[in-house]
Amino acid sequence: MTSTTDTHNRDVKTLGEKNKEHFDRVAAEVFKYPWILRLCNEVSEELRQNIDWIGVSAKQDESRMLDYACGNGVASRISVIRGIDISSKMVEQYNMLAEAAGFAPDKMRAVHGDLMNPETTPSPELNTPEFNNFDLVVLCMALHHVEDYAGMIKKLSERLSPNEVLLIVDWVAPSESGCSEPPKFREASNGTASSKMGFTEMEVKTAFEQAGMVDWRWKWCSGRTELPEEIGGEQQGFFARGQTADNK
C-alpha cells in the first residue's frame, strides 16, 4: 500500500527537475533577455582573457572540450566541443547555434543528458569515447543550480583525460564578495532553482581536492555583473580550475 509520505516524496521535485522544466519552457527566448546577453558576453570575454591562466594543453585542433549545462553554447565559443544539458530544449538551441555558426556536428554538438541522475535522462552516448577523455571540461554559471555541487565536480573530473583541466565559472558567495543575497535565492523569480547563491573559495577548493584534482587556482572575474535586483542585483563571478592527476 502506498503511503501518503511516498506519494508526497514522488511529488517533490529535485532542483534538477525544476530547472529542466524551466529551461525547457524558456529555451527559445531566455538568451534574448538583455541581462543574460550581457552576462554571456562578459563570460566569453573573461574566458578569452584567461586562456593562459586556465592552462589548457596546447593540442590545437586536437583539443577536446566538454561544456556541461551547455545552454546555448556561451562557453563553447572558445573551442570545438561536445555539450551536455539536462534540458532537451536547450540542447536544441545549442545545436541550432552551432549549425548557424557553420560547425558540422562532428566538430560541435550537444546531447540531452544528466550526469547526476542518469536514470531520469538516459543517454547511451555518454558512455561512449566521444563523451569521455576530454582535455577541458567547463561548467559555466550552473553549479549553483546543482544540489550536490561536490558530487558534480567529481562527476565532471571523471570525464577528463589525465593531467587535464576542469574549469568552473560561477558566483562568489555574498559572504566573501560583499554582494547582496536575495531573500529567497532557492526559488528565484526568474523560475530557476538554486542550491545556493554562490560559493566560497574553500568550498570549491575542498570539492576539487575530494575529486582528486591538483594544481588548484581561483580568481575573481575582472568586474562585477549586474543582475536583476529580484535575483540578487550586482554579483561577483569567479573562475576555479584544477587538473586531474597523471595517474587518474
Residue, then its C-alpha position, 0 to 999 in steps of 0.5 A: m500500500t502506498s503511503t501518503t509520505d511516498t506519494h508526497n516524496r514522488d511529488v517533490k521535485t529535485l532542483g534538477e527537475k525544476n530547472k529542466e522544466h524551466f529551461d525547457r519552457v524558456a529555451a527559445e527566448v531566455f538568451k534574448y533577455p538583455w541581462i543574460l546577453r550581457l552576462c554571456n558576453e562578459v563570460s566569453e570575454e573573461l574566458r578569452q582573457n584567461i586562456d593562459w591562466i586556465g592552462v589548457s594543453a596546447k593540442q590545437d585542433e586536437s583539443r577536446m572540450l566538454d561544456y556541461a549545462c551547455g545552454n546555448g553554447v556561451a562557453s563553447r565559443i572558445s573551442v570545438i566541443r561536445g555539450i551536455d544539458i539536462s534540458s532537451k530544449m536547450v540542447e536544441q538551441y545549442n545545436m541550432l547555434a552551432e549549425a548557424a555558426g557553420f560547425a558540422p556536428d562532428k566538430m560541435r554538438a550537444v546531447h540531452g543528458d544528466l550526469m547526476n541522475p542518469e536514470t531520469t535522462p538516459s543517454p547511451e552516448l555518454n558512455t561512449p569515447e566521444f563523451n569521455n577523455f576530454d582535455l577541458v571540461v567547463l561548467c559555466m554559471a550552473l553549479h549553483h543550480v546543482e544540489d550536490y555541487a561536490g558530487m558534480i565536480k567529481k562527476l565532471s573530473e571523471r570525464l577528463s583525460p589525465n593531467e587535464v583541466l576542469l574549469i568552473v565559472d560561477w558566483v562568489a558567495p555574498s559572504e566573501s564578495g560583499c554582494s547582496e543575497p536575495p531573500k529567497f535565492r532557492e526559488a528565484s523569480n526568474g523560475t530557476a532553482s538554486s542550491k545556493m547563491g554562490f560559493t566560497e573559495m574553500e568550498v570549491k577548493t575542498a570539492f576539487e581536492q575530494a575529486g582528486m584534482v591538483d594544481w588548484r587556482w581561483k580568481w575573481c572575474s575582472g568586474r562585477t555583473e549586474l543582475p536583476e535586483e529580484i535575483g540578487g542585483e550586482q554579483q561577483g563571478f569567479f573562475a576555479r580550475g584544477q587538473t586531474a592527476d597523471n595517474k587518474 
